[in-house]
């Protein structure tokens, strides 16, 4: 039976925990997951393609914070995930991802357990981004990487989702979107110097009709941006 090393004890990865509180992701987990096979199918494929040039250079093992239903983790080969939503965590497990109920602000892993930590379309739903980044840094090995993949605040897609949030959208009404500059500054404050950025999804929201090739660098018009930062090594 597969297991992972906690800070002070070993816990079966199939064991369940309970996190109090109900969020829209608990109540509408099936709707969230269905997006990947429905209206979001092509968008998801474009986002996945943007990762391909990055993955070979990211050290393993890999962890995804906010793994959700496991769609990205399963497709990218991320072995371990955490999420505070029990229904989504169950979906991720069924997709073969070793998933634990936990929050990014308090990861249940020992220090220096992972080579790369991913936060994919998760940043906007966090209460304390700085705390999550510092915790991610704790579980990274020296010279490990953290990967943030997200919709930026002032991109066409960011404006689209912010408008939906203002109209009371169940997933986006409490979301907080960040600018590129804010993210780079926050990463540096957490001791995670920025290293690389890849951009994609230049088609406008609700008008995605074809696959796209990702572009190296930051583009304000991109709907999906991937930032890579490093945890400095011992002698850095």
N, C-alpha and C positions, 0 to 999 in steps of 0.2 A: 504494500500500500504506500502511495506517495506521501511524503511528509516534507515540511519545511522547518527550518530552524528559527524558532522565536528567540527573543532576547534571553530568556532564562529557562525556556522549556521547549520541548518539541511537541507540535500539535498536528494532528491529522488534518490535511488540507481539505478533506471532505466534510469536516465538522462544521456545524452552523453556530453562529452567535446571534445575538439580538441587539440591534441598535434602536433605541427608542425614537419615536417620531415618524411621521408619515410625510413624504414629499410627493410632488407630482410624478417623480420617477417610480415610486412605489405604486401609486394609483394607476398610472398609465404605462406600465412597463411594456405591455404588448404593443401598444400604439407606437412607442418609441422604437422598438425593435423592428416593427413592420416597415418603417421608413426606408430601411436599407434594401429591402426587396421591392419597394414600390417607387414612389416619386423620387427617392434619393439614390436609386440604383446607379445611375451614371455619375452623379456627383461623388458617390462613394468610390467608384472605380478610379476617377481622376485623382482623388485624395490618396488612395492606395499607391497609385503609380508614382506619386511625388516622393514616397518613402524609398523607392527601390534603389536609387543611387546612394542613399545614406546607409542602408542596413549593413552592407558588408564591412563597414568601418566602425560599427558600434560594438563595443565589447560586451560579451555575455557573462553571466545570465542576465535576462531582461525582466523588468517589472513594469506593469502599467498601473498607475494610480488613477482611479476612476475608470475601471475596465468596462463598466456598463454591462451590456449583454454579450460582450466578448467578440464583437464583429471585427474590430481592428486587430485585437490580439490574435484571434484565430488566423486571420489573413496574413499577418506579418510574422507570425511565429513567436509571439511573446508568450513565454511559458507560465508566468505568474501574474496575478492581478489582485487588486483590492477594490472594494466598492462598499459604500454604506447601505446600498439598497439590496435587500434580500432577494427580491424577485429577479432583478437583473443579474445578481451574482449566480443564482441558480441557472439562468440561461447561459452565462459564461462557462460554468462548469460543464454543462451539456455540450458545449462546443470544444471541450477538451482543455480549457484553461484552468490551472490550479488557482482557485479564487477564494479569497477570505473576506469576511465582512469586517471592514476597518475603514477608518478615515485617514486621509492623507496627512493630517496634522499629527497623528500618532500611529506610525507604522509599527507592526508587531514583529519586525525583523531585527536581527542583530546588526551592529554597525558593519559597514564594508561587506554587505552581502550580495550586491548586484553590480554588474558592469555598466548597465544603462537603465535609467528610469524614464518612462514615457508618461506624459500627460497629454492625451489626445482629445480635443474638444471637451476638456474638463475645466480649464482655467476659469472660464466665465461663471462656473457654478460653485467655485470655492469661496468660503467665508474669509479665509486668511491665506492669501497666496504666499506671502513671505514665510509664514510658518510651514507651509507645505514644502516650499523649496528648501528650507533649512533641514527639514526632516528627510527629504529626498537626498540631500547632500550627505546626511549622516549614514544612510544605508548604501551609498556609493563607495566603490573602491577608489583609491587614489588613481587619478587619470581616467576615472569613469566619466560617463556622459549623461546629461539630462536633455530630453527632447520634448519641447513644447510645440504642439500642433494645434492651431486655433484660427478662429476668425477674428481679425483685428477690428478695433472699434470704428475707425473711420473709413474702412473699405466699403464698397457697395453692399457687400454681404453683411457687414457689421451694422450699417445703417438699416438694412432690411430687417434684421433680427431685433434691433433696438426698437424699431417702429412696431413690430409685432408684440414685443414685450409691453410697450405702452398701451396697447389695445387689450392687454390682459392674457396674452398667450400663456398657457399653463406651464410651459417649460422656460420661457424667456422673460416672464414678468419680473423675476428677481435676479436675472443674470446681470453680471457686471463685465463689460467688455473693456479691453485694454488697448492702448496705442502701442505701436512698435517701440517708441522711445521709453514708455513706461516699463515695458517688459525687459528691455536691455538694462535699464537702471535697477529694476528689482532683482534681476539675476546677479548683477554685480554686488548689490547690497547683501545678497545671500552668499557671497563668496564663490559665485559660479560665472566666471568670465565667458562672455559671448564668443562663439567660435564660427558659426556658419548659419546661413539662412537659405531656404528653398521656398519658392512661391509657385502657386498654381491657381486654377479656377478663376480665369479671367472673364469667363462668360457671366452675364448678369443673373441674379436670382430669378428663378422661375423661367429661365430661358436657356438652360443647359441642354445642348442638343448633340454634342460631339465630344470625343476624347480630346485631351490637351496634353502637351508635353510640359513638364515643370521647368521653371527657369531658376537659375542660380542667382541669389541675391534677393533683396527686399524690393517689392513693388507695391505702392499704395493701392493699386487697383485689384490686387490679388484677393480672392475670397478665402484662400486657405494658405496659411503661412506656417512653415516649420522652422523653428529656431533650435539650434544645437549649442549647448554650453558645456563646459568641462569643469569637473572637480580637480583643482590643481593637485599634482602629485606631491609626495612627501618632500621632495627637494626643489619644488617650484618656488 
